[in-house]
Amino acid sequence: MSKFDQLTEAQREVAQILVDNELLPKDERREIQDIADEYNVHRKTIWHWRRRNPLFAEYKQHLTTLALQDSHTALAKVLIDNLTKSQPSTKMLDLMAKMTPNVLAANRSEIEVTSAGDSQEDVIKRIQELEKLKAETSDGE
């Protein structure tokens, strides 16, 4: 038995309709009054459920989480399409890494960047040395 069984059937159905409704484009959303009329409750009753009933709110959150999980593939497709069409933003790359648990970058605590105490000048000098070595190697080929 789920704790959500404490909600009435009408509350569970209205919660699902509200979640589905909120996922629609604004011009396609139903008015709360329409939903209330369909379930023979006053619109203030729905307001009360949404604002004053923690179990109803938790159930709506649960339904939203399920909807998000169901859309995971669609989100991944959008990210992948955008990665191949443009120069990806840092936010896009970060989101992709978080969605991919097997990638090393998925958990920032796994990545450690150290400079071994080098100053900025030391780093620049080392880069210049590497560029010089690369140029010498390229000339020798």
C-alpha positions in Angstrom: 0.0 0.0 0.0 1.4 3.4 -1.0 1.1 6.5 1.1 -0.6 8.1 -1.9 -3.5 5.7 -1.4 -4.6 8.2 1.3 -5.5 10.6 -1.5 -9.0 10.2 -3.1 -9.2 8.9 -6.6 -10.3 12.4 -7.7 -7.2 13.9 -6.0 -4.9 11.5 -7.8 -6.6 12.1 -11.2 -6.6 15.9 -10.7 -2.9 15.8 -9.8 -2.1 13.9 -13.0 -4.2 16.3 -15.1 -2.4 19.3 -13.4 1.0 17.8 -14.2 0.1 17.0 -17.8 -1.5 20.4 -18.1 1.6 22.2 -16.9 3.7 20.4 -19.4 1.6 21.7 -22.3 2.4 25.0 -24.2 0.6 27.9 -22.5 -1.9 28.3 -25.2 -3.0 24.7 -24.9 -3.4 24.6 -21.1 -6.8 24.0 -19.5 -8.2 26.4 -17.0 -8.4 25.2 -13.4 -12.2 25.9 -13.5 -12.5 23.4 -16.4 -10.7 20.8 -14.4 -12.8 21.5 -11.3 -16.0 21.3 -13.3 -15.0 17.9 -14.7 -14.5 16.5 -11.2 -17.5 18.3 -9.6 -15.3 20.2 -7.2 -14.9 23.9 -6.6 -11.8 25.5 -8.1 -10.9 26.6 -4.5 -10.9 23.0 -3.6 -8.2 22.3 -6.1 -6.3 25.4 -4.9 -6.5 24.0 -1.3 -5.2 20.6 -2.5 -2.3 22.3 -4.3 -1.4 24.8 -1.5 -2.5 23.2 1.7 -2.2 19.4 1.3 1.4 18.3 1.5 0.5 14.8 0.4 -1.2 16.1 -2.8 1.9 18.3 -3.5 4.2 15.4 -2.9 2.1 13.2 -5.3 2.3 15.9 -8.0 6.1 16.0 -7.5 6.2 12.2 -7.8 4.2 12.4 -11.1 6.5 15.2 -12.4 9.6 13.1 -11.6 8.1 10.2 -13.5 7.3 12.4 -16.5 10.9 13.7 -16.4 12.3 10.2 -16.3 10.1 9.3 -19.2 11.5 12.3 -21.2 15.2 11.4 -20.5 15.7 10.0 -24.0 14.1 13.0 -25.7 16.3 15.4 -23.7 19.4 13.4 -24.5 18.5 13.6 -28.2 18.2 17.3 -28.1 21.5 17.6 -26.3 23.2 15.3 -28.8 21.7 17.2 -31.8 22.9 20.5 -30.4 26.3 19.2 -29.7 26.8 18.3 -33.3 25.2 21.4 -34.8 27.0 24.1 -32.9 29.8 24.9 -30.5 28.5 23.4 -27.3 28.2 25.7 -24.3 29.7 24.7 -21.0 26.3 24.3 -19.5 25.3 21.9 -22.2 28.4 19.8 -21.7 27.9 19.8 -18.0 24.3 18.7 -18.3 25.3 15.9 -20.8 28.0 14.8 -18.3 25.5 14.7 -15.5 23.1 12.6 -17.6 25.9 10.1 -18.4 26.9 8.4 -15.2 29.6 6.3 -16.7 31.5 9.3 -17.9 34.4 10.4 -15.7 33.2 14.0 -15.8 29.8 13.1 -14.5 31.1 13.5 -11.0 33.3 16.5 -10.5 34.8 15.1 -7.4 36.5 12.5 -9.6 38.4 15.2 -11.5 41.4 16.7 -9.9 43.4 19.4 -11.7 46.7 20.4 -10.1 49.3 22.8 -11.2 52.0 21.5 -8.9 52.4 24.9 -7.4 53.6 26.4 -10.6 53.2 30.2 -11.1 51.5 31.5 -14.1 54.9 32.5 -15.6 56.1 28.9 -15.1 53.1 27.5 -16.9 53.6 30.0 -19.8 57.3 29.1 -20.0 56.5 25.4 -20.1 53.9 25.9 -22.9 56.4 27.9 -24.9 59.0 25.1 -24.4 56.5 22.5 -25.6 55.5 24.6 -28.6 59.2 25.0 -29.5 59.8 21.3 -29.1 56.8 20.6 -31.3 58.0 22.9 -34.0 61.5 21.3 -33.9 59.9 17.9 -34.2 57.7 18.9 -37.1 60.7 20.5 -38.9 62.7 17.2 -38.5 60.1 15.1 -40.2 
